[in-house]
Amino acid sequence: MLVFFRLWARLWQVGILCLSLSVNAQTPSLHLPPVQLALIEGMSGPFANTGEAVLRNLVWAVERVNARGGVATQEGKRRLVLNRYDSKGQSEEALTSLRSAIDSGAQFVLQGNSSANAAVLMDAIQKHNEREPQKRVLFLNYAAVDPALTQEKCNFWHFRFDAHADMRMVALMQVLKQDSKLKSVYLIGQDYSFGQSVLREAKLQLEKLRPDIQIAGDELHPMGRVKDFLPYAAKIKASGAQAVITGNWGNDLSFLVKAAKDVGYEGKFYTFYGNALGAPAAMGDAGVGKVLAVAEWMPNVPGAESAKFYQSFKQRFAKPSEDYLHLRMQLMVEALAQSIEKAGQTEPLAVALQLENLEVSMAGQRGKMRAMDHQFQQPMVVAMMAKQGGPDVPFDVEGSGYGFKVIRQFKAKELELPSVCKMNRPHF
C-alpha cells in the first residue's frame, strides 16, 4: 500500500509539472527578446493617410498574435514588436530607414505603399543578405503591386501578399466587358512603375476583351504632387469617355474623383482603390452605381465570419475615419507567425522556406503563397459604390453613409497568372 501511495504521489507531482509546463508554454519567455518587425512607410507627406491606415492594420494584427502568447520557437514564446520608420514616401529615406532597422535588430521588413520604394528595398535587402548572411532580413510586401516585383525582378527574400496589378485588372475587366453600353474609356494614372503598368495592362486587356471600346484619353500625372485635378477632370469630361480606368491611390485618387464630381462628369470609375480614404465621401451621390473597386476583401463580403471580423476591427479603432481594414495584411502577419512556429526559429532563411509554401486562412478568406515567385494567391472581389442599407450594404465607408456592394467574387484560381520569374535561391 505504501509503495502504491508513493507511486500515486509521484504521478501526481509529474502531472502538476506537466500542467505547469503547459501553462508556461502559453506565456512569452521574459528573458527572450521580442521578434522585431520594421514597418518602413510614408507616415508623413502627401500619402500620410495611407501610411496611418497601414499602421493601424499591422498594430491590430500584431496585437492578436501577442494576445495568444506570441510565437512559439525552440527557445520559448516570443512577442512580436512593430517598429515604424517614416520613409516620407521617398526611396532614399526608405534605404536610410532600412539601415536603421537592421542595425536595431529587425529581421522582418514590411512595406507596400509605392512599388518604386519596394523595388529599391528589394535590391538593397538582397545585397545585404549576400554581404551579411548572419544578419539576414525578409521583405513582406502588402501593397506594392507592380507585376515586375514577382515577375522579372522576383527575389527570394521578397514575399508579396497583395494581388499584383495585372491580377487586379483581370478582375475589373471581367466586370467591365459585361457592360455592353460602354464604348469609350479614359486611362489615367500616376507616373511611376505601378501607374504605368496599370495603363499598359488596361490597353492589352481592352484590345483582347473589348476591341470595340475606344480609348478616349491616355494620361500619366506626377505622383503625389497634383493638388488641383480640375484640369484633368475637365479633359476627361471633354473627351466624351463613358468611364475612367485608374490605379490611383491615396489623395491622388480622392482629389481626382472630387474634381470629376465638381466638373459634372457622370461616367463610371473602374478603380483599384476607390473604396476608401476619402474617395466615397468626395463623390457622394454622384458615385452611387458608378464607382467600382477591386480588392481581396471588403466589409460587405457576404458571411457572418467576415462581418464579425470587421466589427472586431471597428471596436479596436472606433473613429469612422479609421475603418480601412485590409484582410491581406492580417493574413500576412498570421502567415509570418505560423512560418516562424513551423521553423521553430526566427532566422529569415528558415522562415522563408516555410513561408513560400504556406496556406493561411482568416475570416472566411484562404490564400496560399506560390513558391515559384512568392506571389500570394487569394480570392478577390469587385464591388460597386452604393448607399448604406439593406442586407447587401450593411457597412458604410469612413462614416460617409456610402458603402460597396459586392457584385462579383473570384476564386484564386480564376486570377492566377503565369510567371516568368527565374528566382536565384540561396545556397544552403
C-alpha positions as CSV (number, residue, x, y, z in Angstrom):
1,M,0.0,0.0,0.0
2,L,2.9,2.4,0.9
3,V,4.5,1.6,-2.5
4,F,1.2,2.3,-4.3
5,F,0.8,5.6,-2.4
6,R,4.3,6.8,-3.3
7,L,3.8,5.8,-6.9
8,W,0.5,7.8,-7.0
9,A,2.1,10.8,-5.3
10,R,4.9,10.7,-7.9
11,L,2.5,10.6,-10.8
12,W,0.5,13.4,-9.2
13,Q,3.7,15.5,-9.0
14,V,4.6,14.7,-12.6
15,G,1.1,15.7,-13.6
16,I,1.4,19.1,-11.9
17,L,4.8,19.6,-13.5
18,C,3.4,18.8,-17.0
19,L,0.5,21.2,-16.3
20,S,2.9,23.9,-15.2
21,L,5.0,23.5,-18.4
22,S,1.8,23.6,-20.5
23,V,0.7,26.9,-18.9
24,N,4.2,28.4,-19.1
25,A,4.4,27.5,-22.8
26,Q,1.5,29.9,-23.4
27,T,3.4,32.8,-21.9
28,P,6.1,34.7,-23.7
29,S,9.5,34.0,-22.1
30,L,10.5,37.2,-20.3
31,H,14.2,36.6,-20.9
32,L,13.8,36.2,-24.7
33,P,14.0,39.3,-26.9
34,P,10.9,40.2,-29.0
35,V,10.8,39.5,-32.7
36,Q,11.3,42.8,-34.4
37,L,9.2,43.8,-37.4
38,A,10.2,47.1,-39.1
39,L,7.4,49.0,-40.9
40,I,9.0,51.3,-43.5
41,E,6.3,53.5,-44.8
42,G,5.4,57.1,-45.7
43,M,4.0,58.3,-42.4
44,S,4.3,62.0,-43.5
45,G,3.9,63.8,-46.8
46,P,1.1,63.5,-49.4
47,F,0.3,59.9,-48.6
48,A,0.5,60.0,-44.8
49,N,-3.2,58.9,-44.6
50,T,-2.4,55.6,-46.4
51,G,0.6,55.1,-44.1
52,E,-1.5,55.6,-41.0
53,A,-4.1,53.1,-42.3
54,V,-1.4,50.5,-42.8
55,L,-0.1,51.1,-39.3
56,R,-3.5,50.6,-37.7
57,N,-3.9,47.3,-39.6
58,L,-0.5,46.0,-38.6
59,V,-0.8,47.1,-35.0
60,W,-4.0,45.1,-34.8
61,A,-2.5,42.0,-36.4
62,V,0.5,42.1,-34.1
63,E,-1.8,42.6,-31.0
64,R,-3.8,39.5,-31.9
65,V,-0.6,37.3,-32.2
66,N,0.7,38.6,-28.9
67,A,-2.7,38.1,-27.2
68,R,-2.3,34.3,-27.7
69,G,1.3,34.4,-26.3
70,G,3.3,35.5,-29.3
71,V,5.1,33.0,-31.5
72,A,6.5,29.6,-30.3
73,T,10.1,28.9,-31.0
74,Q,12.5,26.3,-29.8
75,E,13.7,28.7,-27.1
76,G,10.2,29.6,-26.0
77,K,7.4,32.0,-26.7
78,R,8.4,35.4,-28.1
79,R,6.4,38.6,-28.6
80,L,6.2,40.5,-31.9
81,V,7.2,44.1,-31.8
82,L,6.3,46.5,-34.6
83,N,8.6,49.5,-35.1
84,R,7.7,52.1,-37.6
85,Y,10.1,54.1,-39.8
86,D,9.0,57.1,-41.8
87,S,10.3,56.9,-45.3
88,K,8.3,60.1,-46.2
89,G,7.4,58.2,-49.4
90,Q,11.0,58.7,-50.7
91,S,13.4,55.9,-51.9
92,E,16.5,57.4,-50.2
93,E,14.6,57.8,-46.9
94,A,13.4,54.2,-47.3
95,L,17.0,53.0,-47.6
96,T,18.1,55.0,-44.6
97,S,15.2,53.5,-42.7
98,L,16.2,50.0,-43.8
99,R,19.8,50.5,-42.4
100,S,18.4,51.8,-39.1
101,A,16.0,48.9,-38.8
102,I,18.7,46.3,-39.5
103,D,21.1,48.0,-37.0
104,S,18.3,47.8,-34.4
105,G,17.9,44.1,-34.9
106,A,14.9,43.8,-37.2
107,Q,14.6,40.5,-39.1
108,F,11.4,41.3,-41.0
109,V,10.8,44.4,-43.1
110,L,7.2,45.4,-44.0
111,Q,6.4,47.9,-46.8
112,G,3.9,48.4,-49.6
113,N,2.8,51.9,-50.5
114,S,4.9,52.6,-53.6
115,S,6.3,50.0,-55.9
116,A,9.3,52.2,-56.6
117,N,10.3,52.1,-53.0
118,A,9.6,48.4,-52.9
119,A,12.0,47.8,-55.8
120,V,14.7,49.8,-54.1
121,L,14.2,47.9,-50.8
122,M,14.2,44.5,-52.6
123,D,17.6,45.2,-54.2
124,A,19.1,46.6,-51.0
125,I,17.9,43.6,-49.0
126,Q,19.3,41.1,-51.4
127,K,22.7,42.7,-51.4
128,H,22.7,43.0,-47.6
129,N,21.7,39.3,-47.2
130,E,24.5,38.2,-49.5
131,R,27.0,40.5,-47.7
132,E,25.9,39.7,-44.1
133,P,24.2,36.3,-44.1
134,Q,24.3,36.3,-40.2
135,K,22.0,39.4,-40.2
136,R,19.6,38.4,-43.0
137,V,16.1,40.0,-43.3
138,L,12.9,39.1,-45.1
139,F,10.8,41.6,-47.0
140,L,7.0,41.3,-46.6
141,N,5.1,43.4,-49.2
142,Y,1.4,44.1,-48.6
143,A,0.6,46.7,-51.3
144,A,3.3,47.3,-53.9
145,V,1.7,45.7,-56.9
146,D,3.9,46.4,-59.9
147,P,3.9,42.9,-61.5
148,A,7.6,43.0,-62.1
149,L,8.3,42.5,-58.4
150,T,7.2,38.9,-58.7
151,Q,7.9,38.5,-62.4
152,E,11.2,39.5,-64.0
153,K,12.5,41.2,-60.8
154,C,11.5,38.4,-58.4
155,N,13.6,37.9,-55.4
156,F,13.8,35.0,-52.9
157,W,13.8,37.4,-49.9
158,H,10.6,39.2,-51.1
159,F,7.1,37.9,-50.5
160,R,4.0,39.8,-51.9
161,F,0.7,39.4,-50.1
162,D,-1.4,41.6,-52.4
163,A,-2.6,40.6,-55.9
164,H,-0.4,42.4,-58.4
165,A,-1.8,44.9,-60.9
166,D,-2.4,42.5,-63.7
167,M,-4.4,40.2,-61.5
168,R,-6.5,43.1,-60.2
169,M,-7.0,44.3,-63.8
170,V,-8.2,40.8,-64.9
171,A,-10.9,41.0,-62.2
172,L,-12.0,44.5,-63.2
173,M,-12.1,43.7,-66.8
174,Q,-14.3,40.7,-66.3
175,V,-16.9,43.1,-65.0
176,L,-16.2,45.9,-67.5
177,K,-16.6,43.6,-70.5
178,Q,-20.2,42.8,-69.5
179,D,-21.2,46.5,-69.9
180,S,-22.4,46.4,-73.4
181,K,-23.3,50.1,-73.4
182,L,-19.7,51.1,-72.7
183,K,-18.0,52.4,-75.9
184,S,-15.2,54.7,-74.7
185,V,-12.8,54.9,-71.7
186,Y,-10.2,57.3,-70.3
187,L,-7.0,55.9,-68.9
188,I,-5.3,58.0,-66.2
189,G,-2.6,57.0,-63.7
190,Q,0.4,58.1,-61.5
191,D,3.6,58.4,-63.4
192,Y,5.8,55.7,-61.9
193,S,6.2,52.0,-62.4
194,F,2.9,50.9,-60.9
195,G,0.8,53.6,-62.7
196,Q,2.5,52.8,-66.0
197,S,1.9,49.1,-65.6
198,V,-1.8,49.6,-64.9
199,L,-2.4,51.6,-68.1
200,R,-0.3,49.2,-70.1
201,E,-2.3,46.2,-68.9
202,A,-5.6,48.1,-69.4
203,K,-4.8,48.6,-73.1
204,L,-3.8,45.0,-73.6
205,Q,-6.9,43.6,-71.9
206,L,-9.2,46.1,-73.6
207,E,-7.8,45.0,-77.0
208,K,-8.3,41.4,-76.1
209,L,-11.8,41.5,-74.4
210,R,-13.5,44.6,-75.8
211,P,-11.8,45.8,-79.0
212,D,-14.9,47.8,-79.8
213,I,-14.1,50.2,-76.9
214,Q,-12.3,53.4,-77.9
215,I,-9.6,54.8,-75.7
216,A,-10.5,58.5,-75.4
217,G,-7.5,59.5,-73.4
218,D,-4.3,58.0,-72.0
219,E,-2.5,60.1,-69.4
220,L,0.0,59.9,-66.6
221,H,0.4,62.7,-64.0
222,P,3.1,63.4,-61.3
223,M,2.7,61.2,-58.3
224,G,1.7,62.9,-55.1
225,R,2.3,66.4,-56.4
226,V,-1.0,67.4,-58.0
227,K,-3.2,69.4,-55.7
228,D,-5.8,70.5,-58.3
229,F,-7.2,67.8,-60.5
230,L,-9.8,70.1,-62.2
231,P,-7.8,70.4,-65.4
232,Y,-7.5,66.6,-65.7
233,A,-11.2,66.1,-64.8
234,A,-12.2,68.7,-67.5
235,K,-10.2,66.8,-70.1
236,I,-11.9,63.6,-69.1
237,K,-15.3,65.1,-69.4
238,A,-14.5,66.8,-72.7
239,S,-13.2,63.5,-74.2
240,G,-16.7,62.1,-74.0
241,A,-15.3,59.0,-72.2
242,Q,-18.1,57.0,-70.5
243,A,-15.7,55.5,-67.9
244,V,-12.3,56.1,-66.3
245,I,-9.8,53.3,-65.5
246,T,-7.3,54.2,-62.9
247,G,-4.9,52.7,-60.4
248,N,-4.6,55.9,-58.5
249,W,-4.4,55.6,-54.7
250,G,-4.4,57.9,-51.7
251,N,-5.0,61.6,-52.3
252,D,-4.2,61.2,-56.0
253,L,-7.5,59.2,-56.2
254,S,-9.7,61.2,-53.8
255,F,-8.7,64.5,-55.4
256,L,-9.3,63.1,-58.9
257,V,-12.8,61.8,-58.1
258,K,-13.7,65.0,-56.3
259,A,-12.7,67.1,-59.3
260,A,-14.7,64.8,-61.5
261,K,-17.8,65.5,-59.4
262,D,-17.1,69.2,-59.4
263,V,-17.0,69.4,-63.3
264,G,-20.1,67.3,-63.5
265,Y,-18.5,64.2,-65.0
266,E,-21.1,61.4,-64.9
267,G,-19.2,58.4,-66.2
268,K,-18.1,55.3,-64.2
269,F,-14.8,54.9,-62.4
270,Y,-13.1,51.5,-62.6
271,T,-10.6,51.7,-59.7
272,F,-8.1,49.6,-57.7
273,Y,-8.6,51.6,-54.5
274,G,-11.9,53.6,-54.8
275,N,-13.4,52.0,-51.7
276,A,-11.9,54.2,-49.0
277,L,-9.5,57.0,-47.9
278,G,-11.9,59.8,-48.8
279,A,-13.0,58.7,-52.3
280,P,-16.6,57.7,-51.5
281,A,-17.2,60.9,-49.4
282,A,-15.7,63.0,-52.2
283,M,-18.0,61.5,-54.8
284,G,-21.2,61.4,-52.6
285,D,-24.4,60.5,-54.5
286,A,-22.6,61.1,-57.8
287,G,-20.6,57.9,-57.2
288,V,-23.5,55.6,-56.4
289,G,-23.7,52.9,-59.1
290,K,-20.7,54.4,-60.8
291,V,-17.5,53.8,-58.8
292,L,-16.2,50.2,-58.8
293,A,-13.2,48.9,-56.8
294,V,-11.3,45.6,-56.7
295,A,-9.8,44.1,-53.5
296,E,-9.1,40.9,-51.8
297,W,-11.9,41.6,-49.3
298,M,-14.3,44.3,-48.4
299,P,-16.5,44.8,-45.3
300,N,-19.7,43.8,-47.2
301,V,-18.4,40.5,-48.4
302,P,-21.2,38.0,-47.5
303,G,-20.8,35.8,-44.5
304,A,-21.1,36.1,-40.7
305,E,-17.4,35.3,-40.1
306,S,-16.4,38.2,-42.3
307,A,-18.8,40.6,-40.6
308,K,-17.7,39.6,-37.1
309,F,-14.1,40.1,-38.2
310,Y,-14.8,43.6,-39.4
311,Q,-16.8,44.5,-36.3
312,S,-13.9,43.5,-34.1
313,F,-11.6,45.9,-36.0
314,K,-14.2,48.7,-35.6
315,Q,-14.2,48.0,-31.8
316,R,-10.4,48.4,-31.7
317,F,-10.4,51.6,-33.8
318,A,-13.6,53.4,-33.1
319,K,-13.3,56.5,-35.2
320,P,-15.2,56.4,-38.5
321,S,-12.0,57.6,-40.3
322,E,-10.1,54.6,-39.1
323,D,-12.1,51.8,-40.7
324,Y,-10.0,50.9,-43.7
325,L,-9.3,47.3,-42.9
326,H,-7.0,45.2,-45.2
327,L,-7.5,41.5,-44.7
328,R,-4.4,40.7,-46.7
329,M,-2.3,42.5,-44.0
330,Q,-3.9,40.4,-41.3
331,L,-3.2,37.2,-43.3
332,M,0.4,38.4,-43.9
333,V,1.2,38.7,-40.2
334,E,-0.6,35.4,-39.4
335,A,1.4,33.7,-42.2
336,L,4.6,35.1,-40.7
337,A,3.7,33.9,-37.2
338,Q,2.9,30.4,-38.5
339,S,6.1,30.2,-40.5
340,I,8.2,31.1,-37.5
341,E,6.5,28.4,-35.5
342,K,6.9,25.8,-38.2
343,A,10.6,26.8,-38.5
344,G,11.0,26.8,-34.7
345,Q,13.1,29.9,-35.0
346,T,13.2,33.5,-36.5
347,E,16.2,33.1,-38.7
348,P,14.9,34.6,-42.0
349,L,16.1,31.8,-44.3
350,A,14.5,29.1,-42.2
351,V,11.3,31.2,-42.0
352,A,11.3,31.9,-45.8
353,L,11.5,28.2,-46.6
354,Q,8.3,27.7,-44.5
355,L,6.6,30.8,-45.8
356,E,6.9,30.1,-49.5
357,N,4.6,27.1,-49.4
358,L,2.3,28.2,-46.6
359,E,-1.5,28.2,-46.8
360,V,-3.3,30.5,-44.3
361,S,-7.0,31.4,-43.6
362,M,-8.9,34.0,-41.7
363,A,-12.4,35.5,-41.6
364,G,-13.5,33.0,-44.4
365,Q,-10.6,34.0,-46.7
366,R,-8.0,31.5,-47.6
367,G,-4.8,32.2,-49.5
368,K,-1.6,30.3,-50.5
369,M,1.9,31.6,-51.2
370,R,3.2,30.4,-54.6
371,A,6.8,29.2,-54.1
372,M,7.9,29.8,-57.7
373,D,7.6,33.6,-57.4
374,H,6.5,34.3,-53.9
375,Q,3.2,35.8,-55.2
376,F,0.3,35.2,-52.8
377,Q,-2.8,33.6,-54.5
378,Q,-6.2,34.5,-52.9
379,P,-9.8,35.2,-53.9
380,M,-10.8,38.8,-55.0
381,V,-14.0,40.8,-55.2
382,V,-15.3,43.6,-57.3
383,A,-17.8,45.9,-55.7
384,M,-19.9,48.9,-56.6
385,M,-20.5,52.0,-54.6
386,A,-23.9,52.2,-53.0
387,K,-25.8,53.9,-50.2
388,Q,-25.6,52.1,-46.9
389,G,-28.5,50.0,-46.0
390,G,-30.1,46.6,-46.6
391,P,-28.5,43.1,-46.5
392,D,-26.0,43.9,-49.3
393,V,-24.5,47.1,-47.8
394,P,-24.7,46.8,-44.0
395,F,-21.5,48.7,-43.6
396,D,-20.5,52.1,-44.9
397,V,-17.0,53.6,-45.5
398,E,-15.5,56.0,-43.0
399,G,-18.9,57.2,-41.7
400,S,-19.8,58.5,-45.1
401,G,-23.1,56.8,-45.5
402,Y,-21.8,55.1,-48.6
403,G,-20.5,51.5,-48.8
404,F,-19.6,49.0,-51.5
405,K,-21.9,46.2,-52.7
406,V,-20.1,43.1,-53.9
407,I,-21.1,42.4,-57.4
408,R,-18.6,39.7,-58.4
409,Q,-16.4,37.2,-56.4
410,F,-13.4,35.5,-58.0
411,K,-11.7,32.3,-56.8
412,A,-8.0,32.5,-56.5
413,K,-7.6,30.1,-59.5
414,E,-9.5,32.4,-61.7
415,L,-7.0,35.2,-61.3
416,E,-3.8,33.1,-61.1
417,L,-1.5,34.3,-63.9
418,P,1.7,32.7,-65.3
419,S,5.0,33.9,-64.1
420,V,8.3,34.5,-65.9
421,C,10.2,34.6,-62.5
422,K,13.6,32.9,-62.5
423,M,14.4,33.1,-58.9
424,N,18.0,32.9,-57.6
425,R,17.7,30.8,-54.5
426,P,20.4,31.0,-51.7
427,H,22.9,28.2,-51.4
428,F,22.3,26.0,-48.4
